[in-house]
């Protein structure tokens, strides 16, 4: 029985490493202002890029632009967290294991 449990733990560890590698290369896109500002975020919650449409950038309303950039990044981060949670849930069968993500 112990050997079976050890093998299961080792398999789960391998799958966790694979999941972490997949999340490093996975990307999601957050947006705000109807797509006027977009943020690309990795599954590891790193912002890769921010794109601002020329129309918004030349508008002169700096406060609005800052709000749109913040909203786009937050949208991307939420999507990336959702992706990580979804993949983790698939790996653990929906079981929430403390310390894993």
Phi and psi restraints in degrees (value plus and minus 20) as a CYANA .aco file:
   2 UNK   PHI     -83.3   -43.3
   2 UNK   PSI     -59.4   -19.4
   3 UNK   PHI     -82.3   -42.3
   3 UNK   PSI     -60.1   -20.1
   4 UNK   PHI     -84.5   -44.5
   4 UNK   PSI     -62.6   -22.6
   5 UNK   PHI     -85.5   -45.5
   5 UNK   PSI     -59.6   -19.6
   6 UNK   PHI     -84.5   -44.5
   6 UNK   PSI     -63.2   -23.2
   7 UNK   PHI     -83.2   -43.2
   7 UNK   PSI     -60.2   -20.2
   8 UNK   PHI     -84.2   -44.2
   8 UNK   PSI     -60.7   -20.7
   9 UNK   PHI     -85.7   -45.7
   9 UNK   PSI     -59.5   -19.5
  10 UNK   PHI     -86.6   -46.6
  10 UNK   PSI     -59.7   -19.7
  11 UNK   PHI     -85.6   -45.6
  11 UNK   PSI     -62.2   -22.2
  12 UNK   PHI     -82.6   -42.6
  12 UNK   PSI     -59.6   -19.6
  13 UNK   PHI     -82.7   -42.7
  13 UNK   PSI     -63.1   -23.1
  14 UNK   PHI     -81.5   -41.5
  14 UNK   PSI     -63.3   -23.3
  15 UNK   PHI     -86.0   -46.0
  15 UNK   PSI     -55.8   -15.8
  16 UNK   PHI     -84.6   -44.6
  16 UNK   PSI     -62.5   -22.5
  17 UNK   PHI     -83.1   -43.1
  17 UNK   PSI     -62.0   -22.0
  18 UNK   PHI     -83.1   -43.1
  18 UNK   PSI     -62.2   -22.2
  19 UNK   PHI     -81.8   -41.8
  19 UNK   PSI     -62.9   -22.9
  20 UNK   PHI     -82.2   -42.2
  20 UNK   PSI     -60.3   -20.3
  21 UNK   PHI     -86.0   -46.0
  21 UNK   PSI     -60.7   -20.7
  22 UNK   PHI     -83.7   -43.7
  22 UNK   PSI     -60.6   -20.6
  23 UNK   PHI     -87.3   -47.3
  23 UNK   PSI     -50.1   -10.1
  24 UNK   PHI     -85.1   -45.1
  24 UNK   PSI     -51.3   -11.3
  25 UNK   PHI    -119.1   -79.1
  25 UNK   PSI     -33.6     6.4
  26 UNK   PHI     -92.7   -52.7
  26 UNK   PSI     122.5   162.5
  27 UNK   PHI    -153.0  -113.0
  27 UNK   PSI     129.4   169.4
  28 UNK   PHI    -150.4  -110.4
  28 UNK   PSI     140.9   180.9
  29 UNK   PHI    -140.4  -100.4
  29 UNK   PSI     105.1   145.1
  30 UNK   PHI    -121.5   -81.5
  30 UNK   PSI     133.7   173.7
  31 UNK   PHI    -166.6  -126.6
  31 UNK   PSI     144.6   184.6
  32 UNK   PHI    -171.0  -131.0
  32 UNK   PSI     139.1   179.1
  33 UNK   PHI      45.8    85.8
  33 UNK   PSI      17.4    57.4
  34 UNK   PHI      44.9    84.9
  34 UNK   PSI       9.5    49.5
  35 UNK   PHI      73.4   113.4
  35 UNK   PSI     -15.5    24.5
  36 UNK   PHI     -86.9   -46.9
  36 UNK   PSI     -50.3   -10.3
  37 UNK   PHI    -148.3  -108.3
  37 UNK   PSI     110.7   150.7
  38 UNK   PHI    -148.0  -108.0
  38 UNK   PSI     123.5   163.5
  39 UNK   PHI    -148.4  -108.4
  39 UNK   PSI     109.1   149.1
  40 UNK   PHI    -120.2   -80.2
  40 UNK   PSI     105.9   145.9
  41 UNK   PHI    -147.4  -107.4
  41 UNK   PSI     119.7   159.7
  42 UNK   PHI    -101.2   -61.2
  42 UNK   PSI     146.0   186.0
  43 UNK   PHI     -85.8   -45.8
  43 UNK   PSI     -33.1     6.9
  44 UNK   PHI    -117.4   -77.4
  44 UNK   PSI      -3.7    36.3
  45 UNK   PHI      45.5    85.5
  45 UNK   PSI      17.8    57.8
  46 UNK   PHI    -130.5   -90.5
  46 UNK   PSI     111.8   151.8
  47 UNK   PHI     -98.0   -58.0
  47 UNK   PSI     101.4   141.4
  48 UNK   PHI    -108.9   -68.9
  48 UNK   PSI     -60.4   -20.4
  49 UNK   PHI    -179.8  -139.8
  49 UNK   PSI     138.6   178.6
  50 UNK   PHI    -150.4  -110.4
  50 UNK   PSI     109.8   149.8
  51 UNK   PHI    -138.8   -98.8
  51 UNK   PSI     110.9   150.9
  52 UNK   PHI    -141.6  -101.6
  52 UNK   PSI     107.4   147.4
  53 UNK   PHI     -86.4   -46.4
  53 UNK   PSI     124.5   164.5
  54 UNK   PHI     -77.2   -37.2
  54 UNK   PSI     -53.9   -13.9
  55 UNK   PHI     -82.4   -42.4
  55 UNK   PSI     -61.0   -21.0
  56 UNK   PHI     -93.4   -53.4
  56 UNK   PSI     -59.8   -19.8
  57 UNK   PHI     -85.7   -45.7
  57 UNK   PSI     -55.0   -15.0
  58 UNK   PHI    -109.3   -69.3
  58 UNK   PSI     -19.5    20.5
  59 UNK   PHI     -89.6   -49.6
  59 UNK   PSI     -43.7    -3.7
  60 UNK   PHI      66.4   106.4
  60 UNK   PSI     -27.9    12.1
  61 UNK   PHI    -110.2   -70.2
  61 UNK   PSI      68.7   108.7
  62 UNK   PHI     -84.0   -44.0
  62 UNK   PSI     -60.5   -20.5
  63 UNK   PHI     -80.9   -40.9
  63 UNK   PSI     -63.3   -23.3
  64 UNK   PHI     -84.8   -44.8
  64 UNK   PSI     -62.6   -22.6
  65 UNK   PHI     -81.8   -41.8
  65 UNK   PSI     -63.4   -23.4
  66 UNK   PHI     -82.2   -42.2
  66 UNK   PSI     -62.0   -22.0
  67 UNK   PHI     -82.9   -42.9
  67 UNK   PSI     -61.4   -21.4
  68 UNK   PHI     -86.3   -46.3
  68 UNK   PSI     -61.2   -21.2
  69 UNK   PHI     -83.8   -43.8
  69 UNK   PSI     -65.8   -25.8
  70 UNK   PHI     -79.7   -39.7
  70 UNK   PSI     -66.1   -26.1
  71 UNK   PHI     -83.5   -43.5
  71 UNK   PSI     -60.7   -20.7
  72 UNK   PHI     -85.6   -45.6
  72 UNK   PSI     -62.7   -22.7
  73 UNK   PHI     -85.2   -45.2
  73 UNK   PSI     -65.2   -25.2
  74 UNK   PHI     -81.6   -41.6
  74 UNK   PSI     -58.8   -18.8
  75 UNK   PHI     -82.4   -42.4
  75 UNK   PSI     -64.3   -24.3
  76 UNK   PHI     -83.6   -43.6
  76 UNK   PSI     -62.2   -22.2
  77 UNK   PHI     -83.7   -43.7
  77 UNK   PSI     -61.7   -21.7
  78 UNK   PHI     -82.8   -42.8
  78 UNK   PSI     -61.8   -21.8
  79 UNK   PHI     -85.7   -45.7
  79 UNK   PSI     -59.5   -19.5
  80 UNK   PHI     -86.0   -46.0
  80 UNK   PSI     -61.0   -21.0
  81 UNK   PHI     -84.4   -44.4
  81 UNK   PSI     -59.5   -19.5
  82 UNK   PHI     -83.2   -43.2
  82 UNK   PSI     -60.6   -20.6
  83 UNK   PHI     -82.3   -42.3
  83 UNK   PSI     -65.9   -25.9
  84 UNK   PHI     -83.2   -43.2
  84 UNK   PSI     -62.8   -22.8
  85 UNK   PHI     -84.8   -44.8
  85 UNK   PSI     -60.3   -20.3
  86 UNK   PHI     -83.6   -43.6
  86 UNK   PSI     -66.3   -26.3
  87 UNK   PHI     -87.3   -47.3
  87 UNK   PSI     -57.7   -17.7
  88 UNK   PHI     -86.0   -46.0
  88 UNK   PSI     -61.8   -21.8
  89 UNK   PHI     -82.0   -42.0
  89 UNK   PSI     -59.5   -19.5
  90 UNK   PHI     -84.7   -44.7
  90 UNK   PSI     -55.4   -15.4
  91 UNK   PHI     -92.7   -52.7
  91 UNK   PSI     -60.5   -20.5
  92 UNK   PHI    -116.8   -76.8
  92 UNK   PSI     -16.6    23.4
  93 UNK   PHI      48.8    88.8
  93 UNK   PSI       7.1    47.1
  94 UNK   PHI      67.1   107.1
  94 UNK   PSI     -26.1    13.9
  95 UNK   PHI     -96.1   -56.1
  95 UNK   PSI     106.0   146.0
  96 UNK   PHI    -107.5   -67.5
  96 UNK   PSI      93.5   133.5
  97 UNK   PHI    -124.9   -84.9
  97 UNK   PSI      98.6   138.6
  98 UNK   PHI     -75.3   -35.3
  98 UNK   PSI     116.6   156.6
  99 UNK   PHI      70.2   110.2
  99 UNK   PSI     -28.8    11.2
 100 UNK   PHI    -122.3   -82.3
 100 UNK   PSI      86.5   126.5
